[in-house]
């Protein structure tokens, strides 16, 4: 098999944004392209090179990918403007979609949001109708107060005595008041469960394929969409794909976890590509194990305005 074509590119205003465009060796490309920005402050390769591996695997399936650095991260310099980071990130993502459309002629893109990148991906997915798929890895969680206390208790039990005392104090404080420890919402605390639900309803109404993926780094178990306990019964949960990967950690440390996640993600993108090629509606979410035949190893206008701001 011939290796994919990998080309460093500059795009956006003043050609200031840096990325790597990965395309199939044949040069032919699917009607859908994928877009990956930063995982926290990690530059465009991702932790343990996961984004490089994803892009190459997608290229082997005939799908092009642009992985790039947001303004002020990695190889994309700071802009020197007065814009806040979130507004700048939205401009950057829109510029990346524009680039893929002009370079490859694609009309639809799939956003890969990893960790903090989920917030950026969700906003652009709501605001830009060219987005046809959103993968959110370890993004927003709304497990409820009891589940968070249980998670912290398990963490407390893992630490030596001195550290356990520290965590006991934090747990005691959390039980008395809703402090920042329990109120934090990965990846951004200002988005409430109701906000998230409205944004999901906006996307599913537009037939955007959504894939919510969670590692075991926050909670070691997930019995029934536990990351969304506060939203249990929400209509959108029946229309998005949800998967808990117990053998995958937040940084994709093990090669086996990288392969498992990559296979799942690339299979999902392939389904989107087939759907776009047919011009059909979004496929209903199938059970992940049935889809791959494997087991895991080991909307309101106000919301659209706020997410697009």
N, C-alpha and C positions, 0 to 999 in steps of 0.2 A: 504494500500500500504506500502510495506516495505521501510524503508529509504535507501538511497544509501550508498555504501561503501566509506568512506573517509579515505585516508591513507597518512600520512606525508611521504615525500620521499626526499632523497638526491641523486643528480645525477651530471653529468658533470665532468670535470677534478678535481681530488682530492675529488669528491663528495661534492663540495662546494656550489652547488646551491640547495636551498630549495624550495619545492613546496608541494601542496596537490593534490593527484590524486583522483578524484571522479569518481566512476564507478557504473553501475547499480547494484541493490541489487542481481540480479540473477547471476551476474558474467559475463554473456554473454555481448558482446559489438559489436557495429556496426563496419563496415569496415573503418569508419572515426572517428578520435578523434579531440577534440578541444583544443586549446592552448591559454592561457591568461597570459600576463605578467602585468607589472605595469601601472597604470593610474597615470601619473606624478610620484610623490614620494610616493603615497599611496601604502601600501604593498598589498600582493596578495588577500586580501578580496575585494578590490575595494571600491569606495565611497558608503556609505550606504549599504555595503555588497552586491553590485550588482553582483560581480563575483561569490560569494558563491551561490547566488540564481540562477544565470544562470547555474552554474555547476550542481546543484541539479535538476533543471528542465530538463536539457539535459540528465542527468542520468535516469530520469523517462522515457525518450524517447529511452533509450538503448544506449546512446552515452556517452563515457568517456571524461573527461576533466582534463587537467593538468593546474592549475593556480599556477604560481611561481613568485619568486622575482628575478629580474636581479641582477647581481653582484653589490654589494655596496648599495642595497636597501633592506629594510625590514630585513628578516632573512637570506639573502645571503651576506656573508662578502665581503669586498673589496678584489680584487685579488692581489694587490701589483705589478701589471705589469705596463708597460709603455703604454699600449693600451689606445686609447681614448674611451670615453663612447660608441660611436656609433659602433665602431669595436667590443668592448666587448659585446655589446648587440646582435650583429649578431652571435657571437660565442655562446652566451647563448641560443639564440633561436634555433640555429642548434643543440646544445646539447640536448635541450628539445625535439625536433623532433626525434632525435636519440633515446632518452629514450623511447618515446611513441612507436616507431617502435620495439625496442627490448623487451619492457615490454608487449605490447599488440598485437604485430604483425600487426599493421595497416600500410598501405602504403601511406595513404593520411591524411592530417591534415587541419583543418580550423583554421585560425588565427583570434582572436578577437583583434582588435586594438582600444583602447579607448584613445582619446585625444593624448598625446605625443606618446602613443604606436602605433599610426597609422604609424609614420615614420619608426619605427623598423619593423612593420608588412609588410609594403610595400616593404622594402628592401629584407627581407627574402623571401617574396612571389615571387619577381622577380628572386631571385638567386637560390631558391630551388624548384625543380619540384615536390617535395612531397606535396607542398601547393596546395590545390584544391579549397580553399575558403578564402576570405579576407573580414571581416567586418570592416569598418572604421567609427567610431563614432566621430563626431566633429573633423575630421582631416583636411586635406588640403582644403582650400577655395580659390576660385579665382572669387570673385563677381564683380570685376571691381571697378574703383575709385569712380564713382558716387554712387554706392550702399554703399560703405564704408563711404562716406561723409554723406549719408542719415542715416546710422546706428549711426554715431557719433552725428548727430544733434538730433536724438531721445533721445540718452543718455544724451545729454546736457540739454534737456528740462525736464528731470526727476530730476535734481539736484537742491539744493538750490542756491541762488544767488552767493555766494562766489565760490562755486564749478563750477557753470555755467560759471563764468568769466574765470576760469582756462581752462575749456573745449573750450570756445570760442577762446581763444588764440591758443589752439592746432589745432582747426579747421582752423583758419586763417593761421597758419603755414602750415597746410597740403595742403591748396589751393594754396599756393605759391610754394611749392616744395614737392617732394616726400620724406617725412621724414620717419622715422622708424614706425611711427604710422600707416601709410597706406601701407607700404611696407611689413609689417610682414605677414608671411604666416604660419598659424597654420598647423602643429606643428613645422615646421622648415623653416626658411626664405630663405635658399639657394636653395630650390626646386622651380623652376619656373613653370608657367602654361604649357610651352612646355615640360619640364621634366616630369611633372605629366602625361600629355597626352601620352607621349611615353611609360611610365611605364604601364599605363592602356592598351594601345594597345598591349604591350607585354603579359600582363595577359590574355586579352580576346582572343588573338591568340592562347594561350595555353589552352583555355577553362577553365580558373579559374573563378569561380563565385565570383563576386565583389558586395558588398552591401554598398553603401554610405549612411550613416544616419546622419542627422543633427538635433540638438535640436534648440529651439528658443532662446538660450542664446546669440548668436551672432547677429542674425537677427530675428525679431518677425514674419516676413512674408516670404513666399517663393511661388511665383506665378508659376514659370516654371523653376525649377532647377537653382534658382538664385545664389546658391553658386558656380555655374560653368559658370557664364555669360561670362567670358573671353574665355571660351572654347565652347561656343554655336556652334553647328554644327559639333563638333568633332565626328567622327564615333563611338568611344568607348561609348559615352553617350547612344547610342541606345542598347548597349549590356550589360550594367551593371544595377543593381537595385539601384534606387535613391529614398530616402524617407525623407521628412521633417516631424518632429514630433513636432507640435507646443505646445503640453502640456507637453513635456519632457524638463527638464533643464539639464545643463551640468553635474550636480552632482547627478542626479536621486533622487531628494529630496523627492518627493511624492511617496507613495506606488502605487498609480494608474499609475504614469509614469513608475515606475519600472516594473509593471506587463505588461503594454502595450509594452514596449521595449523588455522585456524578451520573450513575446509571439511571437512578430515579428521575433526576432533573432532566436529563437528555431525552428519556422516554416521554416525559410530559411535554417537552418542547416539540418532539416529533408529532405528538397528537395534535398540538396546536397548528403545526405546519400543514398537516393533512386536512384539518378543518378549514383553514384559510384557503387552501388550494381548492377545496370543494365549494367554498363560499357558504358553508353550512353554519348553523348555530353552534355555540360552545358545547362540547361534549359534557355529559353529566359526569360528576366525579365518581370514579370507580374505586373500589378498595385497592390499596396499593399492592397488597400481596397477590390479589387476583390478577392485577395488571401485569406484574412481573413474574408471577409464579415462584417467588422466593420469599423467604422470611428475613427480617432484619437480623444481621449478625449480632451474636452476644446479646332615596337620597335627596337631600335637600340642597337647594342652591346655595344656602349660607355655608354649608359644609364644603361644597366645591370651591367657594370663594376662599375659605380659610385655608384649605389644603393647598390651593394654588398660589397663595400669597408669598 
